[in-house]
């Protein structure tokens, strides 16, 4: 195996900043042999300095929010991350009492899950921010197409199950926002999310489709026994957690089955 094939940049970086249990664990030593990484600064000698700048920027933004009394010691940490992100994006509302936008709910869900994976608050904020920015930029046009892709691949895997969903008028009420906008944050445990999000960061959000398909296949008997869209959606929003790792493993198999070995396929 060549060194290039061992450079899973996302997994290595996650392990470095605190992710635990990522399946695709690679050697940090192999990664740092190359001076031109492309994701972090071009030369690894600059990494410590860049991390110092990021910590300073984090502290400055946090201090600004404290000065204008937008946050206090009682503000939940994930909300602090949200307001920092909004301030840096030039979209800070007049007051924290203003209603949350749908995109805020997505950020909070991802930040809450990330908080369980990353211990350091600075790293947690930066990774959450970059992850959400990738969803909003690189995948902005792709994410709305995922429900249709889900229907397509579910039909290939189990047309009878799809027919049942259509008969119950459930196809258009499935928890697509939870699945595709929040990337299963709040649906699957963090140990499973790590493996899914690694693929998303790698360049393919289509893995989200196959996780959704596999959830339906795994709980087919239960779903087939439900006869209303409301009951089906409610169940899928709160699936049992004990099958999550197996679901993700089978979803990755489906991903390779239908897409070959996608590296940067959206």
Backbone as JSON, one array per atom type, in Angstrom:
{
  "sequence": "XXXXXXXXXXXXXXXXXXXXXXXXXXXXXXXXXXXXXXXXXXXXXXXXXXXXXXXXXXXXXXXXXXXXXXXXXXXXXXXXXXXXXXXXXXXXXXXXXXXXXXXXXXXXXXXXXXXXXXXXXXXXXXXXXXXXXXXXXXXXXXXXXXXXXXXXXXXXXXXXXXXXXXXXXXXXXXXXXXXXXXXXXXXXXXXXXXXXXXXXXXXXXXXXXXXXXXXXXXXXXXXXXXXXXXXXXXXXXXXXXXXXXXXXXXXXXXXXXXXXXXXXXX",
  "N": [[0.84, -1.19, 0.0], [0.6, 2.2, -0.89], [2.02, 5.29, 0.41], [0.34, 7.44, -0.12], [-2.17, 6.27, -0.22], [-2.63, 5.83, 2.39], [-3.18, 8.18, 3.57], [-5.55, 9.37, 5.09], [-6.84, 12.16, 5.55], [-8.9, 13.43, 7.02], [-9.66, 11.6, 9.07], [-7.26, 11.35, 10.51], [-6.89, 13.96, 11.38], [-9.15, 14.28, 13.0], [-8.66, 12.41, 15.04], [-6.47, 13.62, 16.14], [-7.5, 15.97, 17.3], [-9.28, 15.01, 19.13], [-11.36, 13.21, 18.5], [-12.87, 10.07, 19.11], [-12.51, 6.61, 18.49], [-12.75, 6.49, 15.7], [-13.2, 4.71, 12.75], [-11.5, 4.58, 10.52], [-8.56, 4.71, 11.24], [-5.49, 6.22, 10.88], [-1.93, 6.61, 10.48], [-0.45, 9.31, 12.15], [2.14, 10.02, 11.81], [2.7, 9.27, 9.17], [1.09, 11.06, 7.81], [2.27, 13.54, 8.44], [4.69, 13.42, 7.16], [4.55, 14.59, 4.73], [5.06, 17.77, 3.45], [3.23, 19.4, 2.2], [0.1, 19.66, 2.83], [-2.46, 20.64, 2.26], [-4.92, 20.83, 3.58], [-4.59, 21.6, 6.3], [-2.25, 24.29, 7.05], [0.26, 24.78, 4.41], [2.81, 23.87, 5.31], [3.94, 21.77, 7.86], [5.34, 22.84, 9.92], [4.12, 25.19, 10.51], [1.81, 24.64, 11.86], [1.48, 24.77, 14.7], [1.62, 27.5, 15.17], [-0.57, 28.43, 13.69], [-2.65, 27.18, 15.07], [-2.41, 28.57, 17.44], [-3.17, 31.14, 16.61], [-5.82, 30.57, 16.01], [-6.85, 29.96, 18.5], [-6.54, 32.44, 19.71], [-8.28, 33.96, 18.14], [-10.69, 32.7, 18.75], [-10.87, 33.38, 21.47], [-11.05, 36.17, 21.26], [-13.49, 36.57, 19.87], [-15.24, 35.35, 21.63], [-14.89, 37.03, 23.85], [-15.88, 39.42, 22.82], [-18.62, 38.86, 22.6], [-19.22, 38.61, 25.27], [-18.7, 41.18, 26.21], [-20.71, 42.72, 24.97], [-22.74, 41.67, 26.29], [-24.13, 39.49, 25.32], [-23.87, 36.87, 25.86], [-23.58, 34.82, 28.82], [-22.25, 33.38, 31.86], [-24.1, 31.46, 32.24], [-25.0, 30.68, 29.79], [-25.59, 28.0, 27.61], [-22.97, 25.93, 26.31], [-23.07, 25.1, 23.59], [-24.76, 26.99, 22.51], [-23.21, 29.22, 22.82], [-21.22, 28.65, 20.92], [-22.83, 28.84, 18.65], [-23.59, 31.59, 18.63], [-21.09, 32.74, 18.38], [-20.4, 31.85, 15.85], [-22.42, 33.09, 14.37], [-21.8, 35.77, 14.83], [-19.26, 35.97, 13.64], [-20.04, 35.52, 11.07], [-21.43, 37.73, 10.48], [-24.11, 37.8, 11.11], [-25.36, 38.1, 13.54], [-28.12, 38.17, 15.69], [-30.24, 40.81, 17.07], [-30.81, 40.28, 19.68], [-30.37, 37.59, 22.04], [-32.77, 36.47, 22.58], [-34.25, 36.37, 20.33], [-36.13, 34.41, 17.97], [-34.91, 31.21, 16.9], [-33.38, 30.52, 13.76], [-34.02, 28.08, 11.13], [-31.53, 27.16, 10.19], [-29.98, 27.64, 12.39], [-30.86, 25.75, 14.2], [-29.89, 23.48, 13.0], [-27.12, 23.92, 13.22], [-26.85, 23.9, 16.04], [-27.6, 21.25, 16.65], [-25.56, 19.77, 15.41], [-23.35, 20.85, 16.73], [-23.87, 20.05, 19.36], [-23.61, 17.27, 19.18], [-20.95, 17.18, 18.35], [-19.69, 18.13, 20.58], [-19.64, 15.97, 22.26], [-17.71, 14.46, 21.14], [-15.34, 15.89, 20.94], [-13.12, 17.19, 23.21], [-11.79, 19.63, 23.76], [-12.74, 23.0, 23.8], [-12.08, 24.99, 21.94], [-11.18, 23.56, 19.68], [-13.53, 22.12, 19.22], [-15.35, 24.13, 18.51], [-14.14, 25.16, 16.13], [-14.08, 22.89, 14.45], [-16.81, 22.26, 14.29], [-17.79, 24.62, 13.11], [-16.41, 24.63, 10.62], [-17.35, 22.24, 9.53], [-20.13, 22.72, 9.3], [-20.02, 24.9, 7.56], [-19.03, 23.63, 5.31], [-21.2, 22.02, 4.64], [-23.02, 24.01, 3.96], [-21.87, 25.23, 1.79], [-20.22, 23.61, -0.12], [-22.01, 21.45, -0.38], [-24.42, 22.62, -0.83], [-26.13, 22.64, -3.1], [-26.46, 19.95, -3.46], [-27.58, 18.64, -1.2], [-30.46, 19.15, -1.16], [-31.25, 17.33, -3.08], [-31.03, 14.82, -2.05], [-33.29, 13.46, -0.79], [-34.71, 12.49, -3.04], [-32.78, 10.8, -4.15], [-32.6, 8.98, -2.07], [-35.11, 7.73, -2.24], [-34.81, 6.52, -4.72], [-32.66, 4.64, -4.31], [-33.7, 3.1, -2.24], [-35.79, 1.9, -3.53], [-34.4, 0.24, -5.27], [-33.24, -1.51, -3.45], [-35.35, -2.51, -1.87], [-38.25, -2.67, -3.09], [-40.8, -3.23, -2.27], [-40.96, -2.27, 0.32], [-40.69, 0.47, -0.15], [-43.03, 0.88, -1.58], [-44.9, 0.47, 0.44], [-44.38, 2.7, 2.06], [-45.19, 4.7, 0.31], [-47.89, 4.05, 0.04], [-48.79, 4.7, 2.54], [-48.53, 7.36, 2.43], [-46.13, 8.39, 3.34], [-43.66, 9.02, 2.31], [-43.05, 11.71, 1.72], [-43.0, 12.8, 4.22], [-40.96, 11.86, 5.75], [-38.15, 11.99, 8.06], [-36.3, 13.96, 6.76], [-34.86, 16.32, 7.25], [-33.6, 15.83, 9.69], [-32.05, 13.66, 8.92], [-30.54, 14.49, 6.61], [-29.92, 17.29, 6.63], [-29.11, 17.75, 9.28], [-27.38, 15.72, 9.38], [-27.79, 13.29, 10.73], [-27.32, 13.94, 13.37], [-28.4, 13.77, 16.64], [-29.95, 11.66, 16.06], [-28.45, 9.31, 15.71], [-25.94, 7.68, 17.76], [-22.87, 9.24, 18.94], [-20.58, 7.72, 18.39], [-21.24, 6.39, 16.07], [-21.82, 8.51, 14.39], [-19.31, 9.64, 13.95], [-18.08, 7.98, 12.07], [-19.75, 8.3, 9.88], [-19.64, 11.06, 9.4], [-16.97, 11.37, 8.79], [-16.87, 10.4, 6.19], [-18.46, 12.3, 4.93], [-16.92, 14.63, 5.24], [-14.79, 13.78, 3.76], [-15.65, 14.1, 1.19], [-18.04, 13.13, 0.18], [-21.38, 13.41, 0.45], [-23.29, 11.63, -0.11], [-23.25, 9.33, 1.36], [-24.99, 9.74, 3.42], [-27.47, 9.2, 2.34], [-27.4, 6.42, 2.04], [-27.19, 5.58, 4.66], [-29.7, 6.31, 5.6], [-31.29, 4.67, 3.96], [-30.44, 2.14, 4.88], [-31.33, 2.24, 7.52], [-34.08, 2.05, 7.14], [-34.18, -0.51, 5.98], [-33.15, -2.08, 8.05], [-35.08, -1.8, 10.04], [-37.33, -2.79, 8.86], [-39.47, -4.66, 9.37], [-40.77, -3.51, 11.57], [-41.49, -0.99, 10.48], [-43.15, -1.77, 8.36], [-45.26, -2.68, 9.79], [-46.48, -0.44, 10.71], [-49.06, 1.86, 10.02], [-49.48, 4.5, 9.25], [-48.37, 7.73, 8.14], [-47.57, 9.5, 10.12], [-46.99, 7.83, 12.35], [-44.9, 6.3, 11.31], [-42.93, 8.23, 10.75], [-42.49, 9.27, 13.33], [-41.43, 7.03, 14.62], [-39.04, 6.66, 13.12], [-37.66, 8.93, 13.78], [-36.83, 8.4, 16.27], [-35.21, 6.03, 16.56], [-34.16, 2.79, 17.82], [-31.04, 2.64, 19.58], [-29.21, 0.61, 19.76], [-28.55, -0.75, 17.45], [-27.03, 0.83, 15.88], [-24.23, 0.92, 15.11], [-24.0, -1.34, 13.5], [-25.8, -0.64, 11.5], [-24.48, 1.54, 10.3], [-22.17, 0.28, 9.32], [-23.29, -1.48, 7.42], [-24.45, 0.4, 5.8], [-22.23, 1.66, 4.7], [-21.27, -0.44, 3.21], [-23.36, -0.61, 1.32], [-23.02, 1.84, 0.1], [-20.53, 1.48, -1.19], [-21.3, -0.59, -2.84], [-23.17, 0.56, -4.63], [-21.86, 2.82, -5.53], [-19.3, 2.18, -6.17], [-16.02, 2.73, -5.26], [-16.21, 5.43, -3.92], [-14.48, 8.49, -3.79], [-14.39, 11.31, -3.89], [-16.98, 11.75, -4.52], [-19.97, 13.48, -4.66]],
  "CA": [[0.0, 0.0, 0.0], [1.41, 3.41, -0.96], [1.78, 6.26, 1.48], [-0.82, 8.26, -0.47], [-3.41, 5.58, 0.11], [-2.79, 5.8, 3.84], [-3.38, 9.52, 4.08], [-6.94, 9.78, 5.29], [-6.59, 13.4, 6.28], [-9.96, 13.75, 7.97], [-9.6, 10.73, 10.25], [-6.08, 11.7, 11.29], [-7.11, 15.23, 12.07], [-10.14, 14.06, 14.05], [-8.0, 11.76, 16.16], [-5.56, 14.59, 16.74], [-8.2, 16.96, 18.1], [-10.07, 14.43, 20.2], [-12.35, 12.21, 18.12], [-12.53, 8.75, 19.62], [-13.12, 5.44, 17.88], [-12.94, 6.57, 14.26], [-12.83, 3.41, 12.19], [-10.39, 4.7, 9.59], [-7.43, 5.29, 11.96], [-4.25, 6.19, 10.11], [-0.78, 7.09, 11.24], [-0.14, 10.73, 12.09], [3.51, 10.14, 11.3], [2.63, 9.19, 7.71], [0.51, 12.31, 7.35], [3.17, 14.68, 8.62], [5.87, 13.3, 6.3], [4.35, 15.44, 3.57], [5.03, 19.18, 3.84], [2.13, 20.11, 1.57], [-1.09, 18.9, 3.2], [-3.61, 21.13, 1.53], [-6.06, 21.08, 4.46], [-3.93, 22.5, 7.24], [-1.3, 25.11, 6.28], [1.12, 23.98, 3.54], [3.96, 23.28, 5.98], [3.52, 21.38, 9.2], [6.01, 23.69, 10.9], [3.23, 26.33, 10.8], [0.58, 24.21, 12.51], [1.39, 25.27, 16.08], [1.35, 28.94, 15.1], [-1.94, 28.6, 13.23], [-3.53, 26.82, 16.18], [-2.35, 29.67, 18.39], [-4.01, 32.19, 16.05], [-7.21, 30.16, 16.13], [-7.22, 30.11, 19.91], [-6.68, 33.87, 19.95], [-9.5, 34.4, 17.48], [-11.77, 32.17, 19.57], [-10.94, 34.19, 22.69], [-11.49, 37.51, 20.9], [-14.91, 36.53, 19.55], [-15.93, 35.05, 22.89], [-14.84, 38.25, 24.67], [-16.79, 40.4, 22.21], [-19.98, 38.49, 22.99], [-19.35, 38.9, 26.7], [-18.72, 42.64, 26.37], [-22.04, 43.23, 24.58], [-23.67, 40.95, 27.17], [-24.95, 38.57, 24.52], [-23.77, 35.59, 26.55], [-23.17, 34.88, 30.22], [-21.76, 32.09, 32.35], [-25.21, 30.51, 32.22], [-25.32, 30.31, 28.41], [-25.08, 26.68, 27.23], [-21.79, 26.03, 25.45], [-23.41, 24.98, 22.16], [-25.32, 28.28, 22.1], [-22.05, 30.11, 22.69], [-20.65, 28.35, 19.61], [-23.74, 29.37, 17.63], [-23.49, 33.05, 18.58], [-19.77, 33.05, 17.83], [-20.5, 31.61, 14.41], [-23.27, 34.13, 13.8], [-21.05, 37.02, 14.88], [-18.21, 35.93, 12.61], [-20.7, 35.51, 9.76], [-22.13, 38.99, 10.32], [-25.55, 37.54, 11.19], [-25.78, 38.03, 14.93], [-29.39, 38.88, 15.9], [-30.17, 41.9, 18.05], [-30.93, 39.75, 21.05], [-30.42, 36.12, 22.09], [-34.15, 36.03, 22.75], [-34.87, 36.25, 19.01], [-36.35, 33.0, 17.58], [-33.84, 30.58, 16.12], [-33.63, 30.18, 12.36], [-33.81, 26.65, 10.87], [-30.09, 26.87, 10.08], [-29.44, 27.65, 13.75], [-31.2, 24.45, 14.78], [-28.94, 22.52, 12.42], [-25.82, 24.18, 13.85], [-26.9, 23.45, 17.43], [-27.62, 19.79, 16.68], [-24.22, 19.3, 15.07], [-22.44, 21.27, 17.81], [-24.14, 19.22, 20.53], [-22.98, 15.97, 18.93], [-19.5, 17.37, 18.29], [-19.24, 18.35, 21.95], [-19.42, 14.65, 22.85], [-16.56, 13.85, 20.47], [-14.14, 16.72, 21.06], [-13.08, 17.73, 24.56], [-11.32, 21.0, 23.8], [-13.79, 23.88, 23.3], [-11.6, 25.69, 20.74], [-11.24, 22.59, 18.58], [-14.93, 21.8, 18.98], [-15.95, 25.24, 17.75], [-13.59, 25.25, 14.79], [-14.51, 21.74, 13.64], [-18.24, 22.44, 14.03], [-17.94, 25.72, 12.16], [-15.95, 24.2, 9.29], [-18.26, 21.19, 9.06], [-21.37, 23.37, 8.88], [-19.71, 25.71, 6.37], [-18.93, 22.73, 4.16], [-22.57, 21.64, 4.27], [-23.7, 25.16, 3.38], [-21.22, 25.69, 0.57], [-19.94, 22.52, -1.07], [-23.17, 20.57, -0.56], [-25.64, 23.44, -0.85], [-27.01, 22.2, -4.19], [-26.62, 18.5, -3.43], [-28.43, 18.2, -0.09], [-31.89, 19.08, -1.52], [-31.5, 16.22, -4.0], [-30.86, 13.55, -1.35], [-34.53, 12.69, -0.62], [-35.0, 11.77, -4.29], [-31.81, 9.71, -4.24], [-33.01, 8.0, -1.07], [-36.22, 6.98, -2.82], [-34.26, 5.72, -5.82], [-31.88, 3.5, -3.83], [-34.58, 2.22, -1.47], [-36.53, 1.12, -4.53], [-33.5, -0.8, -5.75], [-32.97, -2.47, -2.38], [-36.59, -3.14, -1.39], [-39.35, -1.93, -3.71], [-42.03, -3.46, -1.48], [-40.91, -1.35, 1.46], [-40.98, 1.8, -0.68], [-44.46, 0.89, -1.92], [-45.62, 0.63, 1.71], [-44.24, 4.1, 2.46], [-46.04, 5.49, -0.58], [-49.29, 3.75, 0.37], [-49.07, 5.41, 3.79], [-48.23, 8.78, 2.18], [-45.05, 8.71, 4.28], [-42.41, 9.36, 1.63], [-42.78, 13.15, 1.79], [-42.97, 13.24, 5.62], [-39.84, 11.23, 6.44], [-37.33, 13.0, 8.73], [-35.19, 14.3, 5.89], [-34.03, 17.36, 7.86], [-32.78, 15.14, 10.68], [-31.11, 12.79, 8.22], [-29.66, 15.09, 5.6], [-29.43, 18.62, 7.03], [-28.38, 17.6, 10.54], [-26.43, 14.6, 9.19], [-28.12, 12.28, 11.74], [-27.07, 14.42, 14.73], [-29.64, 13.65, 17.39], [-30.61, 10.43, 15.64], [-27.52, 8.23, 15.96], [-24.94, 8.02, 18.78], [-21.67, 9.9, 18.43], [-19.64, 6.73, 17.86], [-21.66, 6.12, 14.7], [-21.72, 9.75, 13.63], [-17.92, 9.85, 13.56], [-17.8, 7.22, 10.85], [-20.52, 8.91, 8.79], [-19.14, 12.41, 9.12], [-15.67, 11.24, 8.13], [-17.14, 10.26, 4.76], [-18.97, 13.59, 4.45], [-15.76, 15.52, 5.14], [-13.94, 13.25, 2.69], [-16.11, 14.59, -0.09], [-19.27, 12.5, -0.3], [-22.54, 13.45, 1.34], [-24.22, 10.57, -0.51], [-23.28, 8.32, 2.41], [-26.18, 10.01, 4.22], [-28.58, 8.49, 1.69], [-27.32, 4.98, 2.3], [-27.51, 5.37, 6.08], [-31.16, 6.38, 5.68], [-31.81, 3.43, 3.36], [-30.15, 1.01, 5.76], [-32.23, 2.35, 8.67], [-35.37, 1.47, 6.71], [-34.02, -1.96, 5.79], [-32.94, -2.71, 9.36], [-36.33, -1.78, 10.8], [-38.39, -3.05, 7.89], [-40.63, -5.33, 9.98], [-41.46, -2.5, 12.38], [-42.08, 0.02, 9.6], [-44.24, -2.4, 7.61], [-46.39, -2.87, 10.71], [-47.09, 0.86, 10.98], [-49.98, 2.14, 8.9], [-49.71, 5.92, 9.03], [-47.15, 8.5, 7.95], [-47.19, 10.07, 11.41], [-46.37, 6.8, 13.17], [-43.63, 5.92, 10.69], [-41.98, 9.32, 10.96], [-42.18, 9.33, 14.76], [-40.52, 5.91, 14.92], [-37.74, 6.89, 12.48], [-36.99, 10.02, 14.49], [-36.37, 7.9, 17.58], [-34.91, 4.62, 16.38], [-33.31, 2.2, 18.86], [-29.64, 2.97, 19.39], [-28.31, -0.55, 19.88], [-28.19, -1.28, 16.13], [-26.45, 1.94, 15.1], [-22.94, 0.59, 14.5], [-24.26, -2.29, 12.41], [-26.45, 0.12, 10.44], [-23.47, 2.33, 9.6], [-21.31, -0.66, 8.58], [-24.05, -1.95, 6.26], [-24.65, 1.56, 4.92], [-20.97, 1.85, 3.98], [-21.26, -1.5, 2.2], [-24.29, -0.19, 0.27], [-22.36, 2.97, -0.56], [-19.55, 0.9, -2.12], [-22.03, -1.42, -3.81], [-23.81, 1.38, -5.66], [-21.0, 3.91, -6.03], [-17.93, 1.7, -6.32], [-15.22, 3.23, -4.15], [-16.23, 6.89, -4.13], [-13.51, 9.25, -2.99], [-14.86, 12.69, -3.79], [-18.29, 11.83, -5.13], [-20.98, 14.14, -3.81]],
  "C": [[0.88, 1.24, 0.0], [1.08, 4.34, 0.18], [0.55, 7.1, 1.18], [-2.12, 7.61, -0.06], [-3.66, 5.54, 1.6], [-3.12, 7.17, 4.42], [-4.85, 9.87, 4.11], [-6.9, 11.01, 6.17], [-7.64, 13.67, 7.35], [-9.84, 12.91, 9.22], [-8.42, 11.08, 11.13], [-6.31, 12.99, 12.07], [-8.11, 15.07, 13.21], [-9.49, 13.42, 15.27], [-7.11, 12.76, 16.9], [-6.29, 15.53, 17.68], [-9.21, 16.35, 19.06], [-11.15, 13.46, 19.8], [-11.9, 10.84, 18.61], [-13.23, 7.69, 18.78], [-13.39, 5.55, 16.39], [-12.4, 5.3, 13.62], [-11.57, 3.5, 11.34], [-9.2, 5.36, 10.27], [-6.16, 5.12, 11.13], [-3.14, 6.8, 10.93], [-0.54, 8.57, 11.04], [1.25, 10.94, 11.52], [3.51, 10.12, 9.78], [2.12, 10.5, 7.15], [1.52, 13.43, 7.36], [4.47, 14.55, 7.83], [5.78, 14.25, 5.11], [4.22, 16.88, 4.02], [3.8, 19.89, 3.29], [0.84, 19.32, 1.78], [-2.33, 19.35, 2.46], [-4.81, 21.45, 2.39], [-5.62, 22.0, 5.59], [-2.97, 23.37, 6.42], [-0.32, 24.24, 5.51], [2.28, 23.29, 4.24], [3.63, 22.99, 7.43], [4.24, 22.17, 10.28], [5.13, 24.85, 11.33], [2.03, 25.94, 11.65], [0.41, 24.79, 13.91], [1.02, 26.75, 16.08], [-0.1, 29.19, 14.67], [-2.93, 28.25, 14.33], [-3.53, 27.92, 17.24], [-3.22, 30.83, 17.92], [-5.48, 31.84, 16.21], [-7.71, 30.28, 17.56], [-7.42, 31.59, 20.25], [-7.97, 34.41, 19.33], [-10.72, 33.94, 18.27], [-11.96, 33.05, 20.81], [-11.47, 35.59, 22.39], [-13.0, 37.55, 20.63], [-15.73, 36.27, 20.81], [-16.0, 36.3, 23.77], [-15.8, 39.31, 24.13], [-18.24, 40.12, 22.61], [-20.24, 38.78, 24.46], [-19.47, 40.4, 26.94], [-20.09, 43.22, 26.04], [-23.15, 42.5, 25.33], [-24.67, 40.08, 26.39], [-24.94, 37.18, 25.13], [-23.36, 35.84, 27.99], [-22.65, 33.51, 30.62], [-22.84, 31.02, 32.28], [-25.59, 30.06, 30.81], [-24.76, 28.93, 28.08], [-23.97, 26.8, 26.19], [-22.13, 25.95, 23.97], [-24.03, 26.28, 21.65], [-24.22, 29.33, 21.97], [-21.4, 29.91, 21.32], [-21.51, 28.96, 18.5], [-23.59, 30.88, 17.51], [-22.13, 33.5, 18.07], [-19.8, 32.91, 16.31], [-21.32, 32.7, 13.74], [-22.55, 35.48, 13.77], [-19.99, 37.07, 13.79], [-18.79, 35.95, 11.2], [-21.44, 36.82, 9.49], [-23.64, 38.85, 10.41], [-26.05, 37.43, 12.63], [-27.08, 38.8, 15.12], [-29.24, 39.96, 16.96], [-30.15, 41.4, 19.48], [-30.93, 38.23, 21.01], [-31.83, 35.58, 22.28], [-34.89, 35.92, 21.42], [-35.05, 34.76, 18.67], [-35.21, 32.47, 16.73], [-34.3, 30.34, 14.69], [-33.43, 28.67, 12.18], [-32.33, 26.29, 10.79], [-29.42, 26.89, 11.45], [-29.69, 26.32, 14.43], [-30.25, 23.38, 14.27], [-27.58, 22.68, 13.09], [-25.8, 23.64, 15.28], [-26.87, 21.94, 17.55], [-26.24, 19.22, 16.41], [-23.23, 19.64, 16.18], [-22.63, 20.4, 19.05], [-23.51, 17.84, 20.38], [-21.46, 16.09, 18.95], [-18.91, 17.53, 19.69], [-18.94, 17.03, 22.66], [-18.19, 13.97, 22.27], [-15.26, 14.57, 20.76], [-14.15, 17.41, 22.42], [-12.72, 19.21, 24.6], [-12.34, 21.92, 23.13], [-13.36, 24.62, 22.03], [-11.68, 24.77, 19.53], [-12.68, 22.27, 18.21], [-15.6, 22.88, 18.15], [-15.45, 25.27, 16.32], [-14.05, 24.1, 13.89], [-15.99, 21.86, 13.3], [-18.47, 23.5, 12.96], [-17.55, 25.29, 10.75], [-16.86, 23.13, 8.69], [-19.55, 21.81, 8.53], [-21.14, 24.21, 7.63], [-19.59, 24.84, 5.13], [-20.31, 22.29, 3.69], [-23.25, 22.77, 3.52], [-23.09, 25.65, 2.09], [-21.06, 24.55, -0.44], [-21.18, 21.69, -1.38], [-24.49, 21.32, -0.66], [-26.63, 22.97, -1.91], [-27.31, 20.71, -4.15], [-27.61, 18.04, -2.37], [-29.92, 18.16, -0.45], [-32.25, 17.91, -2.42], [-31.47, 14.85, -3.3], [-32.17, 12.79, -1.11], [-34.9, 11.9, -1.87], [-34.05, 10.6, -4.47], [-32.14, 8.61, -3.26], [-34.12, 7.11, -1.64], [-35.73, 6.04, -3.92], [-33.54, 4.47, -5.3], [-32.71, 2.57, -2.96], [-35.4, 1.35, -2.41], [-35.68, -0.01, -5.07], [-33.28, -1.9, -4.72], [-34.22, -3.21, -1.92], [-37.78, -2.34, -1.9], [-40.65, -2.08, -2.92], [-42.09, -2.5, -0.29], [-41.22, 0.07, 0.99], [-42.46, 1.92, -1.03], [-45.31, 1.09, -0.66], [-45.55, 2.09, 2.17], [-45.13, 5.0, 1.61], [-47.51, 5.28, -0.26], [-49.73, 4.48, 1.64], [-48.86, 6.91, 3.66], [-47.11, 9.27, 3.09], [-43.78, 9.21, 3.62], [-42.05, 10.84, 1.8], [-42.7, 13.66, 3.23], [-41.82, 12.6, 6.41], [-38.92, 12.31, 7.03], [-36.08, 13.4, 7.95], [-34.29, 15.37, 6.52], [-33.08, 16.75, 8.88], [-31.69, 14.32, 10.0], [-30.06, 13.57, 7.42], [-29.14, 16.48, 5.96], [-28.61, 18.54, 8.32], [-27.41, 16.43, 10.51], [-26.55, 13.58, 10.32], [-27.73, 12.69, 13.16], [-28.39, 14.44, 15.48], [-30.43, 12.41, 17.04], [-29.75, 9.21, 15.97], [-26.51, 8.65, 17.02], [-23.66, 8.53, 18.14], [-20.67, 8.91, 17.82], [-19.96, 6.37, 16.41], [-21.52, 7.35, 13.82], [-20.3, 10.0, 13.14], [-17.61, 9.19, 12.23], [-18.53, 7.82, 9.65], [-19.92, 10.25, 8.4], [-17.76, 12.39, 8.49], [-15.85, 11.14, 6.62], [-17.64, 11.57, 4.17], [-17.81, 14.57, 4.25], [-14.84, 15.08, 4.0], [-14.39, 13.71, 1.32], [-17.37, 13.96, -0.61], [-20.38, 12.58, 0.73], [-23.55, 12.37, 0.97], [-24.26, 9.44, 0.51], [-24.51, 8.5, 3.29], [-27.4, 9.28, 3.66], [-28.57, 7.02, 2.06], [-27.52, 4.65, 3.77], [-29.03, 5.37, 6.24], [-31.8, 5.11, 5.11], [-31.62, 2.25, 4.3], [-31.01, 1.06, 7.02], [-33.58, 1.73, 8.32], [-35.27, -0.04, 6.55], [-33.89, -2.68, 7.12], [-34.25, -2.81, 10.14], [-37.55, -2.01, 9.9], [-39.64, -3.65, 8.54], [-41.45, -4.33, 10.79], [-42.18, -1.49, 11.5], [-43.26, -0.54, 8.83], [-45.48, -2.59, 8.48], [-47.1, -1.56, 11.04], [-47.9, 1.3, 9.77], [-50.3, 3.61, 8.7], [-48.37, 6.64, 8.92], [-46.65, 9.06, 9.28], [-46.47, 9.06, 12.28], [-45.0, 6.39, 12.63], [-42.57, 6.97, 10.95], [-41.55, 9.4, 12.42], [-41.21, 8.22, 15.15], [-39.13, 6.18, 14.37], [-36.97, 8.03, 13.13], [-36.39, 9.56, 15.82], [-36.05, 6.4, 17.51], [-34.07, 4.09, 17.54], [-31.83, 2.39, 18.55], [-28.72, 1.75, 19.32], [-27.89, -1.14, 18.54], [-27.39, -0.29, 15.29], [-25.15, 1.57, 14.4], [-23.11, -0.37, 13.33], [-24.9, -1.58, 11.22], [-25.42, 0.88, 9.62], [-22.57, 1.42, 8.76], [-22.01, -1.14, 7.31], [-24.29, -0.82, 5.27], [-23.39, 1.82, 4.09], [-20.83, 0.78, 2.9], [-22.17, -1.15, 1.03], [-23.68, 0.93, -0.57], [-21.35, 2.46, -1.59], [-20.24, 0.08, -3.2], [-22.58, -0.59, -4.96], [-22.91, 2.44, -6.26], [-19.57, 3.48, -6.27], [-17.14, 2.08, -5.08], [-15.13, 4.74, -4.28], [-15.25, 7.59, -3.21], [-14.0, 10.68, -2.8], [-16.22, 12.84, -4.45], [-19.29, 12.46, -4.18], [-22.23, 13.31, -3.75]]
}
